[in-house]
């Protein structure tokens, strides 16, 4: 065993200059993008089928248009990340740079749609739950659950555009930071899909800890390869982790607290 950056690494890893190592350097980001797409499909496809069926049967209100719009935008962004990582791995950097301009329109539209979607969904549940209808009481636990989910949504709404901005800003002067930060930024949006994979062990609704651990697990191949390959940790990870921990500190402090359940409806204008 060899010791690298305080970690023990098995002998037999590809040497730094080998063709295999260089191939992994290029294609690890494609692997990350593919894994993100698969996680999103696994979480959202069954959930979307159920929602459409419930809406058609009248069990729930019609699905708001903004939800469809947000789904299309998020799917488009994930495909963009996959396309960009593939172009970069194939050495087509000129096309990669030209295609990347799509993010300048897609990301703001995605964030805006998200901030419209959150109160739309919340109000669609809150008003029936506080009406005089027979099923109002049964909706109260769902409202409290949405209060907590809102914290996860706010974290995505803050960190996703921030990290995308940092990644795009570095694209011409720090390619190593740029490509890692774009992957890390995309990972901040994955909790919405992860929490919909019902067969995964979870700590919800008590705490979102399991969700955060799954995000870390998804990012681990890229991080571990970086440590093994370069014997160091790229600054992108420190920036990402610092922002993630800072915003998450409020999330964990507010999670399921009475003061937050009292505050959330006011933030949603109800």
N, C-alpha and C positions, 0 to 999 in steps of 0.2 A: 504493500500500500504506500502511496505517496501522500504527503500532507500538503494541501493547497488552501491557503487563506483560512487556516484553522480547521478545515474539513478533511476527512480521510477520503481519498479517491482511489477506486480500484485500479490496479495496474491493468494495462491492456486498453485503456482509453485511446482513441485516435490521437496521434501526435498533432501539435498545433498546426503544422504545415502540410498535413496529409490531405489528399483529395476528399476523404470522408469528412474530415473536420471542416474543410471549406464548404462542402455541400451542406452540412448541418448549419453552418453559419448563415447560409442563404435561406434554407428551406424551413428552419425552425419557426420563422414568423408566419409562413404559410400554414404550417401545422397549427399554430395558435389560432389563426383566423378560421381555419376549418373547425377546430374544436369549439370555438365560440358559436359558429353557425349551427353545429349539431346540438349544442346545449339549448340554443334558442328554439330550434325546431322541436326538440324533445319536450320543452316546457310549454310552448305556445300552441302547437298544433292540436293536441288533445283538448286543451282548455278552450281553444277557439271553436272547435267542433261542438263542444258542449254548450258554449254560449250561444252559438247560432241556433242549435236545436232548441234550447230553452226559450230564445226570443221568438222563434217560429211557433212554438206551442203556447206562447203567452205566459209562460212561467215567470219571465222577467220582462221589463220594458224593452222596446227596440234598442238595438245597439247604437249608440250615438255615432254620428259620422266622423267625429274627431278621433274616435278609437280606431276606425278603419284607416284614417289618414296617418295616424301615428304608427300603426303597424306597417304600413307601406314604407314610410320614411325609415323606420328602424331596420326593416329588411333590406332596404336599398343601401343603408349605411354599412351593414355587415357585408353585403356583397361588394361594396366599394373597398372595404378593408381587405377582403379576400383578393380582389382584383389587383389592388396596389401591392400587396405582399408578393403575389405571383409575378407581377411585372418586374418588381425589384429583384426577385430571385432569379428571373430569367435574363437579367441584365438589360432590360428595356427601360432604362432610367428616364429617357426623354419622354416616352409615353406615360411613364409613372408620374412625372412632374405635371404634365398637361392634365392628366386624368384627376390628379389630386385637387385641382381647383373646384371640382364638384363639391368637395367637403365644405368650401366656404359658403355655399348656399344650403347644402343639406343639413349641416349641423345646427345653424340657427333655426331653420324650419322645424327640425326635430325637437329642439329644446322648447320652442314656442308651443308646438303641439302638445308637448308633455305638460306644460304649465296650464294649458286649457283643459286637458284631459283630467287632471287631478280633481279640480273642483266639480267638473261635470259628473264624474263617477260618484264623488262624495255626496253631492246634492241629490242624485238619483236614488240614493239609499236613505239619506238623512230625512228627507221630507216624508216618505212613506212611514219611516220608523217613528215619526213624531206626529202622525196623523191619528184620526179616530178610527181607523180601519181595524178589523179583527186581527190582522197579522202584524200589527205595528210592534207589539212587544217582542215578537220573534226576531225582528230586525235589529234590536238594540245591540246584541253582541257583535253583529256585523259592523255597526257604526264604530264601535270601540276598536274593532280590528282594523278598520280603515284609518282610524286615528293613527295607529302605529305604522301601518303601511305608508302613510303620508310622510313619515320620518325617513323611510327608505327612499321614497320618491324625491324628497327634497335633497337628500344627499346626492342622488344621481344628478338632479337638476343643477347642483352647484359644482360638483367635481367633474362631471363629464365635459361640459364646455370649457372649464378652466384647463383641464389637462390636454384637451384637443388644441386649445389656443397655444399652450406651451410647446406642444409637439410640432405644430405647424410653424411657429415662430422660429424653431431651431432647424427647420428642414434644409436651409441653405448653408448653415455654418456649423452644424453639429449633427451629422447624419446618424451617429450612434445613439445620441439622445432622442432624436426625432423618431426613429423606427421603434424604439422601445416604448416611448411615451404614447405613441398612437395605439399600441397594443394594450398598454396599461389603462389608458383612458377608456377604451372600448370595454375593458373588463369591469369598470365601475357600473356599467349599465346592465350587467348580467344578472344581478339579484332578482330582477323581475321575472326572468325565465327560470332561474334556479328554484325559486319558491313555488313554481307551478309543477315541478317534477315531484309528484306525490309519493313516489316510491323511495325517495331519498330519505334517510334518517334526518330528523330536524329537531332543533330546539325551539322552533316557533310553536305557539305564540308567546312563550315565556320570555325568550330573548332571541335576537337575530344572529347570535354567535355562529350558528351552523352555516348561515348564508355567507358570512364573511370568511369562514374557513374554506368553504367550497370555492370562493373566488381566489383565495390564496393557492388552493390546490390546482386550479386551472392555470394559474400563472407560474407554477413551480417548474415546469419543464424549461421554459425560457430562462428563468432565473438561475436554475441549477446549471444549465449549460453555460451561461455567462460566467458563473463562478469557476467552473471547471476549465473553461476555455481561456479566460483572461486572468484568472487568479485574483480577481477584484470584483467589486460591485459598481456597476454604472450609476452615475448620479441620478438617472431617471428614477431608479427604484427608491432612492431616499426622498426625492421630491414627491413621488406618488404616495409613499407610505406616510410621510409627514402630513400631507393634505388629508389623506384617508383617515388617519388617527384623529386629527384635529376635528374634523366634521363629525366623525363617529362618536367622539366624546359627548357631544350634545345628544346624539341619537340615543346612546345607551343611558344617558342621564334622564332623558324624557320618556323613554319607552315604558308604556303602561302605567305612567304616573297620573294620579288624579288631576294635578294641575295641567298636564298636557291634554287630557281628555276634555277638560273645561276650556282650554285655549283653542284646540283644533277647529271646532265649529265656527268660532269667530274669524279665524284665518280663512275659512272657506266661505264666509259671508252668509252664514245661516244662523 
